[in-house]
């Protein structure tokens, strides 16, 4: 680990990072590893690291991406217990990485960001924070502001009216109440996404009855969650390069699946995979087949890897229904059919506000316009390469608009975001007066137009299955519409003509850009000549 200050680390070039989940951890670690920069602070509303893996503690909570790839490239872990890890182990991993890079010394827990405003005269951000315990508001200035708040940070509210009248325990799956008594109780579950299909098999043996009210279907894949042997762990730990080769294999294997998302060319792959899913899903009782089998193509929504859900539908204690709930009473719920169901505990696993992004913050840019208002005017959230927004200088987002995927590790994308941000920041952090970097309106528009154009060739925006796109504007602010390797390539080096630069940092950026491009093209051309010579030798 590198933790040395750079030769020119000026106090006024400070950075504030919002969020201590995987993205915030990556940002803090890489600032030190890559740039030797430690003049930053992390602000986190919760009491520890981990983000979604800290707050989601529901029974059976786990990851649907292979463990060795759902981890930081700079801190591989040879000791994962399962092929698909569970929440406690992932959280422990996040905490260990944070401690290794001494992030606790630079983190302020229990401080919720409520907004930020750019001072165009001082060329600084003023961020406002609320102490979650006392409610006290404090402010902090910074030269650069990085939002790492994540897309799964704001849960959807209870979708059925009357929740305030319920006399039992009622909570979102993200805010699981471990003190709630479920033993021999009548439990109502709303939703059937990843969370519900993970916790239902865990709590079903304990409850008296469980009635699950669903709104839509999901494609469910079998999950072979292999437990790694000690020999496997030893090999990952001791065979040089093996763990990196395995990560590379997983990356290639997972990224191949993007092909299925192409509307036309990916149909054969979708058909083959849907047949496999149907065969598995129809192991459930026949009376539930019409409720389980989706009426949309596989891939249009994130697929679910089964953790015992299909098998548990055989249990007579569970009832699966699509009869919509319309009211919550003191001790029951009422369905649209008029049927009333007794309830001791209600869990609503209704997902997150994934299209909101930074909507929970009041952020004012250079012109004074709020970010939320800007995005509303434009028809939806958008950002240049997912990390910068025009009119908001020196501000960055990690896992911002159009950076999610339906087939890959979000940590890989976060690292790509962080690497791109570091390359933009580097010339500015070494400058005495810092300077300002802002993506131009033209640069942002060109990038967003490309993304939205590519999305038209994918299945996510189509018909009833278009959950990720705005129903009115048809703007999709969520998914990256290409292979993840494509995103890595597109963020490999900054294209400085897409930015408005000022100060000493701006001059450094242009100077570095000229040298960087010259060396890049020199290496590429040498490789082309070398490959040409080898082919000529072989063929002729």
Secondary structure, DSSP 8 states (H G I E B T S, - for coil): ------S---TTS-EEEE--SHHHHHHHHHHHHHH----EEEEESSSSS-THHHH---TT-B-SS-TTTSS-TTS--TT-SBSS-BHHHHHHHHHHHHHHTTGGGGEEETEEEEEEEEETTTTEEEEEEEETTT--EEEEEESEEEE---TTSSB---SSTTGGG--SEEEEGGG--TTS--TT-EEEEE--SHHHHHHHHHHTTTSSEEEEE-SS---EE-----B--HHHHHHHHHSTTHHHHHHHHHHHHHHHGGGGGBTTTTHHHHHHHHHHHHHHHTTS-GGGHHHHS-SS-TTSS--EE-SSHHHHTTSTTEEEE---EEEE-SSEEEETTS-EEE-SEEEE---B-TTTGGGGSEEE-TTS-BHHHHHHHHTS---BTTTB-TT-TTEEESS-TT-B-SSS-HHHHHHHHHHHHHHHHHHHHTSTT--EEEE-HHHHHHHHHHHHHHHTTBGGGSGGG-TTB-TTT--B-SB--S-HHHHHHHTSS--GGGEEEEHHHHHHHHHHHHHHHHHHHHHHHHHHHHHHHHHHHHH-
